[in-house]
Amino acid sequence: MAVAWRKFAPLYFYTAVALCLALASARQPLPVWGIALLLGSGFFTWSVIEYGLHRFVFHYHARSAFGRKILYQAHLSHHEDPANSDRIFSSLLLSTPVAAAYWLLAWAATGSWAIASWLFIGMAAGYFCYEWLHFQCHHGRSRFGPIRYLKKYHLLHHYKTPELRFGVTSPLLDVVFGTFRPIVNQMTFERKTK
């Protein structure tokens, strides 16, 4: 049971943080449409964070032994054994600095802790969707076409093109930054990954 709790600790932690921020921010005079816009913007910024971390940080070729060890623990161990469910989810140790930096930057950029909080809640929702979808990519069997496509797309990143296809929740930023490649030879790939 302790292992399961630890694996889902970020989900529990960020859900509690989001609820506290929502309760505190609800007292600020923001229209419902404004809150919805902030939540949507925060959700979208998760895609940018996901792509940026995955491409420029997690696949960085560190020169020092310490840097290589950190990157291995953060992400490269997942590439070494993609089917291991213990290496799919981000840890609190890795995600907390990113989350804190996001909230502080949003507060500095907007000048409002309430606006920063709504953005953070949207970003946390995007993060939860990412974690769920990433798990589905490695262990799920969906009949829903878009999820099957994203699974094939992500598994191609693991097994054929680790230097491409960095978007897990969407290939949109891969298209924007030139790291998109269409899925080809689907039948051959499907047989190898089942």
Steps between C-alpha positions, in 0.01 A plus 500: 500500500788741576634455148161584344466809720848619403430444130189721514636753751513782240132444417399524866732791574405716200130425543524631859702804387251573218204476739665735750588748225149480354339565838731794570466643148120466492480803729664721235261683264560323167220424252428135423610545137830647625560202727419264212745685276771481766438128554519437124818705471656310788397171341666602172819612676540147630550387138779755462662389827464133405660551159777727630598271786481187288699635209752740654550367854422128514682421173794729572840331474651593837878515522541443872437172679263682741302647210472162331382344828230766547378463140501123532285516812272767353436346159761282334422204727151513348652470152712209617188311618188669355263225618595538868204678662723619787689724255205663323378750757694809603606522861426784738874564519506570126163670458493732804774739378329524160161564663638760743691678223186507283285653775765758594560598136124528439468719810793719390362530145141581600554678831212299649530193716135412418560508124821303550301247703236447230776460241672250730177300544462480121863398464453231768197367310716479186766317702240249626381440143862449394565244775181310417568506126865401548387200704247413228775519237700235681234282664158586360290344224264766381245470221490879468684597180685812626636310802615212279672752272678671791607161633658405166655845472655484846621142466674594176689760707612221733579224256600668175557876521602626846625821337148576366136495616541667841134588548315238702161668536509656154729509196412869444825640641695234311346645183586857609862416588574253219519181707179352360508197274184326382432145605609271216505122480227485762421132447862394556529721807167379647611138480826578684337694787207268584 
